[in-house]
């Protein structure tokens, strides 16, 4: 499966951005999908994930209430809506996906994911 991430850009603190991850080759309907982010010199960290059914979502504590992950099986996309952005959110954001045994599973470790998109850069100015 190939993933294409888009939607990054420059935004002022307090602003919003919507990232989108499009899949080709396979559908997201049988995969758990997540967004991670990474800054230079740091490990790639989990941001948000969604189960293959779309009914279960998991968020990192630092984005709860600000970010929302959603999926569209019809469009084969997984989006990350980001509100109230902070300079600390500046990072390259990556989407990742992997098959799972149950439709309610959400994987949160970077090493759980075999398929990655290229990063899309989000820059939040103060």
N, CA, C and O of each residue as an XYZ file, in Angstrom:
504
protein
N       0.845     -1.181      0.000
C       0.000      0.000      0.000
C       0.886      1.239      0.000
O       1.895      1.299      0.703
N       0.495      2.221     -0.797
C       1.244      3.472     -0.869
C       0.404      4.585     -0.237
O      -0.804      4.672     -0.457
N       1.062      5.422      0.542
C       0.390      6.510      1.230
C       0.928      7.847      0.749
O       2.127      8.007      0.518
N       0.025      8.799      0.605
C       0.398     10.145      0.195
C      -0.205     11.125      1.188
O      -1.425     11.253      1.290
N       0.668     11.819      1.922
C       0.219     12.805      2.898
C       0.260     14.197      2.286
O       1.150     14.519      1.498
N      -0.713     15.011      2.659
C      -0.767     16.372      2.144
C      -1.442     17.273      3.168
O      -2.016     16.796      4.147
N      -1.369     18.575      2.934
C      -2.089     19.534      3.756
C      -1.243     20.350      4.699
O      -1.758     21.255      5.357
N       0.047     20.060      4.786
C       0.898     20.839      5.668
C       1.082     22.250      5.149
O       0.738     22.571      4.012
N       1.642     23.094      6.026
C       1.883     24.477      5.633
C       2.270     25.322      6.816
O       2.565     24.818      7.899
N       2.262     26.622      6.586
C       2.598     27.597      7.620
C       1.316     28.217      8.159
O       0.463     28.661      7.391
N       1.184     28.245      9.464
C       0.001     28.808     10.087
C       0.406     29.528     11.365
O       1.392     29.166     12.005
N      -0.352     30.538     11.726
C      -0.065     31.250     12.972
C      -0.609     30.468     14.160
O      -1.540     29.675     14.026
N      -0.022     30.701     15.303
C      -0.499     30.061     16.530
C      -1.988     30.360     16.723
O      -2.446     31.486     16.528
N      -2.720     29.329     17.107
C      -4.163     29.452     17.256
C      -4.933     29.079     16.015
O      -6.156     28.948     16.056
N      -4.232     28.907     14.910
C      -4.871     28.585     13.653
C      -5.147     27.101     13.491
O      -4.926     26.303     14.403
N      -5.637     26.749     12.306
C      -6.037     25.376     12.014
C      -5.443     24.902     10.694
O      -5.174     25.694      9.791
N      -5.247     23.602     10.607
C      -4.838     22.941      9.371
C      -5.510     21.587      9.311
O      -5.850     21.000     10.339
N      -5.697     21.098      8.098
C      -6.249     19.752      7.915
C      -5.286     18.954      7.058
O      -5.031     19.300      5.904
N      -4.759     17.892      7.623
C      -3.880     16.990      6.894
C      -4.701     15.837      6.332
O      -5.690     15.412      6.929
N      -4.279     15.341      5.180
C      -4.978     14.231      4.566
C      -3.979     13.166      4.138
O      -2.890     13.476      3.655
N      -4.360     11.916      4.320
C      -3.534     10.778      3.941
C      -4.355      9.920      2.988
O      -5.388      9.369      3.368
N      -3.891      9.813      1.755
C      -4.601      9.036      0.750
C      -3.856      7.736      0.485
O      -2.630      7.726      0.374
N      -4.596      6.649      0.386
C      -3.994      5.342      0.160
C      -4.267      4.858     -1.251
O      -5.333      5.103     -1.815
N      -3.304      4.179     -1.801
C      -3.493      3.514     -3.089
C      -2.942      2.101     -2.972
O      -2.035      1.856     -2.177
N      -3.456      1.207     -3.723
C      -3.001     -0.175     -3.682
C      -3.849     -1.052     -2.785
O      -4.104     -2.213     -3.106
N      -4.285     -0.505     -1.666
C      -5.176     -1.207     -0.754
C      -6.160     -0.182     -0.196
O      -5.977      1.023     -0.368
N      -7.185     -0.661      0.459
C      -8.116      0.268      1.090
C      -7.847      0.321      2.582
O      -7.333     -0.628      3.173
N      -8.209      1.464      3.185
C      -8.052      1.636      4.610
C      -9.056      0.809      5.412
O      -8.956      0.735      6.637
N     -10.012      0.193      4.740
C     -11.091     -0.459      5.466
C     -10.618     -1.631      6.305
O     -11.312     -2.029      7.240
N      -9.453     -2.197      5.999
C      -8.933     -3.330      6.771
C      -7.644     -2.986      7.515
O      -6.914     -3.869      7.964
N      -7.385     -1.705      7.634
C      -6.134     -1.261      8.234
C      -6.406     -0.283      9.372
O      -7.360      0.493      9.316
N      -5.575     -0.324     10.393
C      -5.531      0.770     11.337
C      -4.570      1.817     10.795
O      -3.558      1.472     10.185
N      -4.870      3.073     11.006
C      -4.075      4.155     10.436
C      -3.810      5.202     11.500
O      -4.657      5.466     12.353
N      -2.635      5.792     11.442
C      -2.270      6.772     12.462
C      -1.451      7.896     11.855
O      -0.903      7.784     10.759
N      -1.391      8.984     12.610
C      -0.496     10.087     12.304
C       0.571     10.145     13.382
O       0.289     10.019     14.574
N       1.796     10.336     12.936
C       2.943     10.551     13.806
C       3.563     11.885     13.421
O       3.269     12.440     12.363
N       4.423     12.388     14.292
C       5.152     13.599     13.943
C       6.584     13.494     14.445
O       6.893     12.748     15.374
N       7.440     14.264     13.799
C       8.855     14.197     14.144
C       9.505     15.546     13.938
O       9.273     16.220     12.934
N      10.328     15.933     14.908
C      11.152     17.123     14.797
C      12.611     16.696     14.728
O      12.957     15.604     15.177
N      13.464     17.538     14.176
C      14.874     17.151     14.006
C      15.517     16.719     15.322
O      15.406     17.404     16.339
N      16.183     15.583     15.282
C      16.892     15.076     16.442
C      16.032     14.319     17.432
O      16.530     13.847     18.455
N      14.744     14.196     17.140
C      13.831     13.515     18.052
C      13.193     12.292     17.408
O      13.162     12.148     16.185
N      12.692     11.425     18.264
C      12.000     10.240     17.769
C      10.656     10.635     17.159
O      10.059     11.646     17.527
N      10.203      9.816     16.227
C       8.871     10.009     15.659
C       7.850      9.610     16.724
O       7.918      8.507     17.267
N       6.908     10.500     17.023
C       5.973     10.237     18.096
C       4.539     10.117     17.594
O       4.147     10.744     16.609
N       3.780      9.304     18.292
C       2.383      9.066     17.958
C       1.563     10.314     18.248
O       1.739     10.963     19.279
N       0.660     10.641     17.319
C      -0.235     11.789     17.489
C      -1.682     11.320     17.650
O      -2.353     11.677     18.619
N      -2.152     10.524     16.701
C      -3.539     10.061     16.738
C      -3.667      8.836     15.847
O      -2.947      8.697     14.858
N      -4.597      7.941     16.208
C      -4.824      6.748     15.416
C      -6.296      6.424     15.350
O      -7.077      6.848     16.201
N      -6.674      5.660     14.321
C      -8.067      5.298     14.134
C      -8.137      3.842     13.703
O      -7.314      3.366     12.921
N      -9.138      3.146     14.227
C      -9.291      1.736     13.908
C      -9.794      1.548     12.479
O     -10.235      2.500     11.836
N      -9.723      0.327     11.998
C     -10.166      0.070     10.625
C     -11.667      0.319     10.477
O     -12.137      0.706      9.407
N     -12.411      0.096     11.554
C     -13.848      0.355     11.506
C     -14.163      1.845     11.550
O     -15.250      2.268     11.157
N     -13.209      2.637     12.030
C     -13.425      4.069     12.201
C     -14.146      4.416     13.486
O     -14.376      5.591     13.771
N     -14.508      3.407     14.268
C     -15.306      3.668     15.462
C     -14.456      3.974     16.693
O     -14.954      4.534     17.669
N     -13.187      3.612     16.649
C     -12.318      3.849     17.806
C     -11.165      4.742     17.396
O     -10.522      4.527     16.368
N     -10.917      5.746     18.217
C      -9.799      6.654     17.999
C      -8.979      6.767     19.266
O      -9.505      6.631     20.371
N      -7.699      7.014     19.106
C      -6.781      7.195     20.228
C      -5.946      8.438     19.942
O      -5.502      8.659     18.815
N      -5.742      9.240     20.975
C      -4.979     10.479     20.824
C      -3.871     10.555     21.855
O      -4.009     10.076     22.980
N      -2.768     11.168     21.448
C      -1.737     11.512     22.423
C      -2.283     12.602     23.334
O      -3.091     13.429     22.912
N      -1.840     12.597     24.577
C      -2.355     13.566     25.540
C      -2.159     15.004     25.081
O      -2.989     15.871     25.359
N      -1.073     15.251     24.388
C      -0.764     16.640     24.034
C      -1.656     17.195     22.916
O      -1.579     18.386     22.614
N      -2.506     16.356     22.292
C      -3.394     16.873     21.249
C      -4.872     16.687     21.569
O      -5.732     17.108     20.795
N      -5.169     16.070     22.685
C      -6.567     15.813     23.030
C      -7.355     17.112     23.096
O      -6.945     18.091     23.721
N      -8.501     17.082     22.428
C      -9.359     18.257     22.408
C      -9.014     19.247     21.318
O      -9.798     20.155     21.041
N      -7.861     19.096     20.694
C      -7.441     20.025     19.638
C      -7.448     19.376     18.263
O      -7.781     20.020     17.268
N      -7.079     18.097     18.208
C      -6.977     17.386     16.938
C      -8.076     16.336     16.844
O      -8.503     15.775     17.853
N      -8.532     16.076     15.612
C      -9.509     15.032     15.375
C      -9.077     14.214     14.165
O      -8.797     14.760     13.098
N      -9.026     12.897     14.347
C      -8.706     12.009     13.249
C     -10.002     11.386     12.729
O     -10.892     11.043     13.507
N     -10.095     11.245     11.412
C     -11.298     10.671     10.822
C     -10.910      9.937      9.544
O      -9.831     10.147      8.989
N     -11.796      9.088      9.098
C     -11.499      8.345      7.878
C     -12.727      8.288      6.990
O     -13.866      8.354      7.453
N     -12.456      8.164      5.687
C     -13.500      7.987      4.707
C     -13.149      6.767      3.867
O     -12.213      6.805      3.068
N     -13.893      5.696      4.045
C     -13.625      4.503      3.242
C     -13.979      4.750      1.780
O     -13.368      4.175      0.879
N     -14.966      5.602      1.552
C     -15.353      5.898      0.176
C     -14.228      6.610     -0.578
O     -13.976      6.328     -1.749
N     -13.556      7.538      0.111
C     -12.460      8.282     -0.515
C     -11.116      7.616     -0.284
O     -10.119      7.987     -0.904
N     -11.086      6.620      0.621
C      -9.834      5.951      0.989
C      -8.832      6.946      1.553
O      -7.662      6.956      1.170
N      -9.304      7.775      2.460
C      -8.448      8.776      3.090
C      -8.608      8.746      4.604
O      -9.647      8.346      5.131
N      -7.570      9.173      5.280
C      -7.612      9.408      6.720
C      -7.124     10.832      6.948
O      -6.015     11.180      6.542
N      -7.930     11.646      7.584
C      -7.607     13.047      7.787
C      -7.286     13.349      9.247
O      -7.738     12.658     10.159
N      -6.499     14.393      9.440
C      -6.208     14.893     10.782
C      -6.544     16.375     10.791
O      -5.829     17.194     10.213
N      -7.636     16.704     11.453
C      -8.034     18.103     11.604
C      -7.366     18.658     12.846
O      -7.533     18.123     13.942
N      -6.612     19.727     12.675
C      -5.852     20.302     13.782
C      -6.337     21.719     14.047
O      -6.345     22.565     13.153
N      -6.736     21.961     15.274
C      -7.177     23.288     15.709
C      -6.275     23.786     16.830
O      -5.521     23.023     17.435
N      -6.373     25.079     17.088
C      -5.634     25.711     18.183
C      -4.165     25.292     18.148
O      -3.602     24.868     19.158
N      -3.576     25.416     17.004
C      -2.186     24.985     16.840
C      -1.243     25.854     17.652
O      -1.457     27.054     17.828
N      -0.202     25.213     18.136
C       0.810     25.865     18.963
C       2.174     25.724     18.283
O       2.387     24.793     17.507
N       3.087     26.635     18.568
C       4.431     26.493     17.976
C       5.049     25.117     18.246
O       5.821     24.612     17.431
N       4.713     24.523     19.373
C       5.240     23.196     19.720
C       4.711     22.105     18.798
O       5.243     20.995     18.798
N       3.680     22.395     18.015
C       3.159     21.432     17.055
C       3.950     21.415     15.755
O       3.706     20.574     14.890
N       4.887     22.330     15.615
C       5.713     22.367     14.419
C       6.493     21.072     14.282
O       7.227     20.681     15.190
N       6.331     20.406     13.138
C       6.973     19.110     12.921
C       6.644     18.632     11.516
O       5.785     19.189     10.833
N       7.348     17.588     11.103
C       6.943     16.837      9.926
C       5.944     15.785     10.381
O       6.212     15.021     11.308
N       4.803     15.751      9.728
C       3.747     14.817     10.099
C       3.690     13.691      9.083
O       3.708     13.918      7.873
N       3.618     12.465      9.603
C       3.623     11.277      8.770
C       2.367     10.445      9.040
O       1.949     10.300     10.189
N       1.772      9.904      7.985
C       0.704      8.928      8.196
C       1.285      7.532      8.004
O       2.240      7.330      7.255
N       0.689      6.591      8.693
C       1.153      5.214      8.659
C      -0.041      4.290      8.758
O      -1.070      4.652      9.329
N       0.093      3.091      8.199
C      -1.013      2.158      8.235
C      -0.487      0.732      8.301
O       0.628      0.437      7.870
N      -1.324     -0.148      8.854
C      -0.934     -1.546      8.954
C      -2.187     -2.405      9.126
O      -3.203     -1.952      9.652
N      -2.089     -3.639      8.676
C      -3.211     -4.551      8.883
C      -3.334     -4.910     10.353
O      -2.347     -4.916     11.089
N      -4.535     -5.204     10.763
C      -4.807     -5.581     12.145
C      -5.751     -6.777     12.170
O      -6.429     -7.083     11.189
N      -5.774     -7.452     13.340
C      -6.605     -8.638     13.465
C      -8.062     -8.307     13.756
O      -8.966     -9.050     13.375
N      -8.282     -7.191     14.431
C      -9.658     -6.821     14.754
C      -9.943     -5.411     14.259
O      -9.032     -4.596     14.112
N     -11.199     -5.136     14.007
C     -11.582     -3.849     13.444
C     -11.575     -2.737     14.490
O     -11.755     -1.569     14.148
N     -11.371     -3.085     15.749
C     -11.342     -2.062     16.796
C      -9.924     -1.723     17.256
O      -9.743     -0.857     18.113
N      -8.934     -2.387     16.705
C      -7.551     -2.173     17.144
C      -6.993     -0.861     16.635
O      -7.182     -0.502     15.473
N      -6.298     -0.142     17.518
C      -5.529      1.036     17.131
C      -4.105      0.822     17.620
O      -3.882      0.641     18.817
N      -3.163      0.840     16.727
C      -1.756      0.676     17.067
C      -1.139      2.041     17.330
O      -1.388      2.997     16.596
N      -0.328      2.126     18.390
C       0.217      3.425     18.776
C       1.736      3.488     18.779
O       2.304      4.543     19.063
N       2.404      2.389     18.471
C       3.863      2.398     18.458
C       4.377      2.499     17.033
O       3.849      1.867     16.117
N       5.397      3.291     16.866
C       5.971      3.496     15.537
C       6.366      2.158     14.920
O       6.183      1.957     13.720
N       6.896      1.256     15.707
C       7.382     -0.015     15.184
C       6.256     -0.966     14.780
O       6.513     -2.000     14.163
N       5.008     -0.626     15.122
C       3.876     -1.456     14.706
C       3.507     -1.256     13.245
O       2.784     -2.064     12.663
N       4.007     -0.178     12.657
C       3.555      0.203     11.324
C       4.589     -0.138     10.250
O       5.771      0.183     10.375
N       4.112     -0.794      9.198
C       4.989     -1.197      8.101
C       4.917     -0.249      6.911
O       5.832     -0.211      6.088
N       3.831      0.516      6.818
C       3.630      1.347      5.630
C       3.558      2.806      6.058
O       2.781      3.181      6.936
N       4.386      3.612      5.417
C       4.489      5.025      5.773
C       4.379      5.901      4.538
O       4.836      5.548      3.450
N       3.759      7.056      4.742
C       3.770      8.067      3.703
C       4.966      8.987      3.897
O       5.680      8.898      4.897
N       5.173      9.866      2.935
C       6.222     10.864      3.111
C       5.710     11.929      4.094
O       4.499     12.054      4.280
N       6.556     12.650      4.687
C       6.125     13.649      5.659
C       5.542     14.878      4.991
O       5.878     15.216      3.856
N       4.655     15.537      5.728
C       4.166     16.843      5.302
C       4.474     17.806      6.441
O       4.148     17.536      7.597
N       5.098     18.920      6.111
C       5.634     19.818      7.126
C       4.570     20.795      7.609
O       3.901     21.461      6.819
N       4.437     20.859      8.924
C       3.557     21.820      9.573
C       4.429     22.782     10.365
O       5.211     22.365     11.219
N       4.291     24.064     10.079
C       5.043     25.093     10.794
C       4.058     26.061     11.415
O       3.230     26.657     10.727
N       4.160     26.210     12.738
C       3.268     27.101     13.473
C       4.104     28.251     14.012
O       5.018     28.051     14.811
N       3.782     29.442     13.569
C       4.537     30.621     14.002
C       3.879     31.245     15.229
O       2.659     31.202     15.392
N       4.707     31.821     16.077
C       4.192     32.432     17.316
C       3.814     33.881     17.097
O       3.364     34.550     18.027
